[in-house]
Amino acid sequence: MRLQLEAPLPMADSFIVVEWASGDAHDAQAIWMREGEVGVQVLRTCDLRDRTPLPFAEAKAAWLAERAPSPESASPEIAVPPTVVV
C-alpha cells in the first residue's frame, strides 16, 4: 500500500492506517519512505464498525469521534405546542 502525505510526519516503523470513509483500519509497517510518500506492508486489517482488538481501540475511538454529528450540523428542533389533556 502506498500512502501520500500532505506534510512530512514523524512516523514509527509500525502504525495504524484508517480509511475514514469505509471504517477499515490496517496494522501497517513502513517498508520504504521518500519525500511525501510511504510504502507500507499491511500486517492485518480490522473493520472498525465491528468489535475491534485492543491494538485498534484508539483508532476506533478517533474514527467514531470524527463520524459523530457536530452540534452545528444537527437539524434544528421543532417547537411543538404542549398537549393539553382534559
C-alpha atoms as one frame of an Amber mdcrd trajectory, in Angstrom:
protein
   0.000   0.000   0.000   1.348   3.431  -0.894   0.395   6.433   1.233   0.793
  10.010   0.091   1.365  12.543   2.848   0.340  16.180   2.592   3.036  17.194
   5.070   6.056  15.392   6.475   5.114  13.444   9.584   7.347  11.763  12.116
   6.482   8.074  11.784   7.228   4.960  13.719   8.059   1.806  11.794   4.641
   0.356  12.710   1.372   2.276  12.872  -2.373   2.069  12.255  -3.792   3.389
   8.969  -7.527   4.208   8.987  -9.646   4.533   5.871 -12.146   7.090   7.204
 -14.865   6.506   4.605 -15.015   2.716   4.909 -14.050   2.211   8.555 -11.276
  -0.225   7.664  -8.122   0.025   9.767  -4.806  -1.594   8.953  -1.924  -2.516
  11.225   0.886  -1.414   8.932   4.652  -1.459   8.808   6.675   1.053   6.778
   8.852  -0.672   4.205  10.105   2.443   2.394   9.860   6.206   2.744  10.656
   9.105   0.463   9.539  12.699   0.365   5.759  12.794   0.608   5.222   9.033
   0.321   5.412   5.918   2.459   5.147   2.340   1.259   3.555   0.073   3.852
   3.007  -3.605   4.295  -0.392  -4.396   5.817   0.028  -6.892   8.641  -3.676
  -7.228   9.485  -6.947  -5.438   8.840  -9.833  -4.636  11.163 -13.356  -3.366
  10.435 -13.951  -0.524  12.915 -17.716  -0.936  12.510 -17.442  -4.227  14.386
 -15.777  -5.379  17.591 -12.115  -4.495  17.446  -8.981  -5.937  19.022  -7.251
  -3.799  21.654  -4.459  -2.530  19.348  -7.160  -0.833  17.223  -9.084   0.738
  20.159  -7.536   4.215  19.886  -8.048   4.287  16.116 -11.686   3.255  16.549
 -12.297   5.978  19.147 -10.857   8.620  16.785 -12.869   7.269  13.854 -16.107
   7.280  15.858 -15.442  10.816  17.141 -14.970  12.079  13.567 -18.182  10.412
  12.440 -20.284  11.852  15.274 -22.550  14.628  14.051 -21.443  18.061  15.186
 -23.956  20.276  17.003 -23.786  22.750  14.096 -24.867  20.103  11.588 -27.723
  18.754  13.692 -31.183  19.622  12.465 -32.901  22.333  14.484 -35.500  21.300
  16.999 -39.080  21.942  16.000 -41.178  23.705  18.615 -44.334  21.721  19.244
 -47.135  23.231  21.313 -47.799  21.309  24.524 -50.651  18.855  24.504 -53.412
  19.520  26.982 -55.277  16.506  28.325 -58.733  17.207  29.796
